Amino acid sequence: MNKIVAFFETGDPALKLVRLALDKLKARFFLPLELEILPAICGKLQAMDAAKAAGAVLVGDSASRNGMASALQKELGLHTSLRAGAVKLVTNGASSIYGDRSGYDYNTEFGRAAYDVEYFSELEIERTARVAYEFAMQEDKGVILLDRGGRLVTSLLWRKIVSDINEDYPSVPLKMCDICDFLPNFDKNSRTILLDGEKIRLEDHLLLSSRLFGDIVWSAADNDGFEAYFGDNALALYSPVVCSSNLILALPHMLRHCFSLDTAAAALAACFAPLTRKSSPSDFETALNDYFL
């Protein structure tokens, strides 16, 4: 399905950039892509039907803040998250410690109590790990698993399953790193970590972790890029972490993953190479107009 469904607020500058980028690519590569724009506030049934008929979904900042991204992610069964900014981080979607196994209790001896249960199934870990390995293989990167291997039973299960799956991806190097070793050895400026005495460039690796540890690393990395959700088919949902303009940086990934348009994706990535997530909409517009003359 060569359709992109986008939920944007009228006047969002990112929408203009998305249209401009696709128009430029169509002119050069004759892309058979259709862009359907829907309101940021949209009925659940209409949003679901539109998303199911698309190959990719873009959720602008206003729609994301209204809960559109999280609702569609859950309804469409998109179980794995990729967050991309200064680092690339793959986690499970939003279950485990953020799931339903939590609540309050009352202990007659000590007073109020609360609990959050970290629970993972083999299928959940395998689905998440395979998404990370596929992306790492496509981008010629290694994978670093972040966990608490020496402390948590759930981390030991992650290590076992991720290691087993690595046998299916022999070209992808795998490293293990305790989250408590990662944080003090992470250099945000150079985007490197010191692991077992070796300085490792994070741009050469995908980070893989549970959602809890991923949130910690993402905060430490001070990222504000985009987040994408993936399931068991090519459909993916992209939403901004901070503002809609970050979605323009997600377009090369979307073209490659959802539509297998590798040549167009490479051209757009080259166009955006001098820019960052903090570049202004006018910078992106200038880059598009200059690159695709």
Buried (B, 14 or more C-beta within 10 A) or exposed (E): BEBBBBBBBEEBBBBBBBEBBBBBBBEBBEBEBEBEBBBBEBEEEEBBEBBBEBBBBBBBBBBBBBEBBBBBBBEBEBBBBBBBBBBBBBBBBBBBBBBEEEEEEEEEEEEEEEEEEBEBEEEBBBBBBBBBBBBBBEBEBBBBBBBBBEEBEBBBBBBEBBEEBBEEBEEBBBBBBBBEBBEEBBEEEEBBBBBEEEEBEBEBBBBBBBBBBBBBBBEBBEBBBBBBBBBEEEBBBBBBBBBBBBBBBBBBBBBBBBBEBEEBBEBBBEBBEEBEBEBEBEBBBEBBEEBBE
